[in-house]
Amino acid sequence: MRHLLKLLFISGLAISIVACSTMGNKDDGTEAEGGAMSETGMLSDDFQVMLEKRVIYFEFNSSVVKSEYQDILTAHAENIAGHPDVTVVLEGHADERGSREYNIALGERRAKAVQQLLTLQGVSQKQLQEISFGEERPVALGHDESAWSLNRRVELLYSGE
């Protein structure tokens, strides 16, 4: 009986090892759905999608980065830190409400909030430049919440773009 239990244990262990070593590969030798893993554990397809998102939106009168943008900023931080020759301009924007001076300051606070999150994740401050346009460069020209919400943003502009 003892011999049978040992044999079952060893067989189960061998099956587990084989299953783990082939996990993630298809029979044709290509990788499983989703692509390769990046160093952070994100799938490379997901990582690329995150890098394509270069606008961070804010609530009214706020410079707090919403939690929904954490993964996007983490992907950008990894990308920027991994390419020391890359520089990124962080353009802060505001909607049309408030004075011109207030909106310039708010855009600057938003850009600095994004800059702080990127540097906390390993990006050199030398690679980042913050600038505020306040309300001067709206992407939506309406005078309602749907337009204002699109104008409350920080845009990440990589060097050469």
Sequence and secondary structure as in RCSB ss.txt:
>XXXX:A:sequence
MRHLLKLLFISGLAISIVACSTMGNKDDGTEAEGGAMSETGMLSDDFQVMLEKRVIYFEFNSSVVKSEYQDILTA
HAENIAGHPDVTVVLEGHADERGSREYNIALGERRAKAVQQLLTLQGVSQKQLQEISFGEERPVALGHDESAWSL
NRRVELLYSGE
>XXXX:A:secstr
 HHHHHHHHHHHHHHHHHHHHHTTB TTSSB TT  B TTS BHHHHHHHHH  EEE  TT     GGGHHHHHH
HHHHHHT TT  EEEEEE  SSS HHHHHHHHHHHHHHHHHHHHHTT  GGGEEEEEEETSS S   SSHHHHHH
HSEEEEEETT 
